[in-house]
Amino acid sequence: MEELKPRVQPLVINVIVVACIKYSFMINFEFSFDDAMAERGCTVYSFDPSMGVTDHKHSSRVYFKNMGIGAKDVDDFIPNFDGYVQLTQRWKMRTLKSILKNAWS
């Protein structure tokens, strides 16, 4: 009798790579969520015009934008005074649509 040999079938795995992009608003110098998402491989765009900080790269995957989210695109939004705003400021505000389209430029 002839010995039976197992057949080896090739294993095919389809891998789908999905970009992980997170948007974080009104962070008030609190980058812990942003940093945690970056550690998991996500690119994070952090937004907060109240901090008075210019656009910068916070870490290898976290990008800070000195702007806020609003109902319309304006460069001279004057916020109300509250716990975060103590002095008269003018903020750059963008709609979600504009942010999603241009955040990385």
C-alpha positions in Angstrom: 0.0 0.0 0.0 1.1 3.4 -0.8 1.7 5.8 2.1 -0.7 8.8 2.2 1.0 12.1 2.3 -0.9 15.2 3.5 -1.4 17.9 0.9 -0.1 21.3 1.9 -2.4 24.1 0.8 -1.1 27.7 0.6 -2.5 30.0 3.2 -3.7 33.3 1.8 -4.4 36.2 4.1 -5.9 39.4 2.8 -4.8 42.3 5.0 -6.7 45.6 4.8 -4.9 48.5 6.3 -7.1 51.2 7.6 -5.7 54.6 8.5 -6.3 55.6 12.1 -6.8 59.4 12.3 -8.2 61.0 15.4 -9.4 64.6 15.9 -9.2 66.1 19.5 -10.9 69.4 20.3 -10.5 71.9 23.2 -7.7 70.0 24.8 -6.5 72.8 27.2 -2.9 71.5 27.3 -4.2 67.9 28.1 -2.5 65.7 25.5 -3.0 62.3 27.4 -5.8 61.1 25.0 -3.9 62.3 22.0 -0.6 60.6 23.1 -2.4 57.4 24.0 -4.0 57.2 20.5 -0.6 58.0 18.9 1.0 55.1 20.9 -1.6 52.8 19.3 -0.5 53.9 15.8 -3.0 56.7 15.1 -2.3 60.1 13.7 -3.9 62.7 15.9 -4.8 66.3 15.2 -5.3 68.3 18.3 -7.2 71.7 18.3 -7.5 74.5 20.8 -7.4 78.2 20.1 -7.7 79.1 23.8 -4.2 77.9 24.6 -2.5 80.7 22.7 0.1 78.3 21.2 1.1 78.3 17.5 0.6 75.2 15.3 3.3 72.6 16.1 4.2 69.0 16.1 3.6 67.8 19.6 5.1 64.4 19.0 5.8 62.0 16.1 2.1 61.4 15.5 0.4 64.3 17.2 -0.1 67.6 15.4 -1.4 70.7 17.3 -3.6 73.3 15.4 -4.3 76.7 16.9 -7.9 76.7 15.8 -11.3 75.7 17.0 -14.4 74.0 15.6 -17.4 76.3 14.8 -20.5 76.9 12.7 -18.5 78.7 10.0 -15.0 79.5 8.9 -13.8 82.7 10.5 -10.4 84.1 11.5 -11.7 86.7 14.1 -14.1 84.8 16.4 -14.3 86.6 19.8 -15.1 84.0 22.5 -17.1 84.8 25.7 -15.2 85.2 28.9 -15.3 82.1 31.1 -13.0 79.7 33.0 -10.8 79.3 29.9 -11.0 82.7 28.5 -9.9 85.5 30.8 -8.6 88.1 28.2 -10.0 89.3 24.9 -8.9 87.0 22.2 -9.5 86.4 18.5 -9.7 82.8 17.3 -9.4 81.0 14.0 -12.5 78.8 13.7 -13.3 76.2 11.1 -16.3 74.0 10.4 -15.8 70.2 10.7 -16.0 69.9 7.0 -13.1 72.4 6.5 -11.1 70.7 9.3 -11.5 67.3 7.8 -10.5 68.6 4.4 -7.5 70.8 5.5 -6.2 69.7 8.9 -2.9 68.4 7.7 -2.0 71.3 5.4 
